[in-house]
Amino acid sequence: MRFEIMRLDDIDGTAVDSTVVDAASVNRIVMQAASIGQRLYIRPADTATR
């Protein structure tokens, strides 16, 4: 399964950038974001997104 991870702006919460990753990478990205206080929005990726 693949997930879209969007990094959110600290001021207004808008998406700054996004990436699509496999399930194995989600934990690593979440841990990195947590260590620096970064906000993320994670959702299942559209099957057409690559």
N, C-alpha and C positions, 0 to 999 in steps of 0.2 A: 504494500500500500504506500502511496506517496502523499505527502502533505505540503500545503503551501504555508510558508511562514512569512508573515509580514512584520517588519520592524516598525514600531509606532513612534511618532514624534512625542517628545516629553511634554511639550506645551499644549498642543491641541488634540493629540491622539490620532492624527491622520497617518496613513501608511506612508512611510518614507521610501521603502523598497520591499521587494518580496523575492523569495526564492522557493523552488520546489525541490524537496528532498525525499529520500526514502525513509522509512520508519526507523531504521537503525541510526540515522543521523539526528533525529529529533531530540533525543535525550542530550546529546553533546551540545547542541545549539541552545537548548533551554538552560543547561547548566552554565554555559558561558554568559548568557543574557542575565541570569540570576546573579552571577558574581559581580556584575557591573550595574545592576539595577535597571536594565533595559526592558522595555515593555514589548511584548510580542503578541500577535494574534495568529493562532494556528487553526487551520481547517483542512479537511480532506481535499486533495487536489482534484480538479476536474480531470476526468480521464483523457480529455483532449489536450491538456496542458503537458508540455514536455520540457 
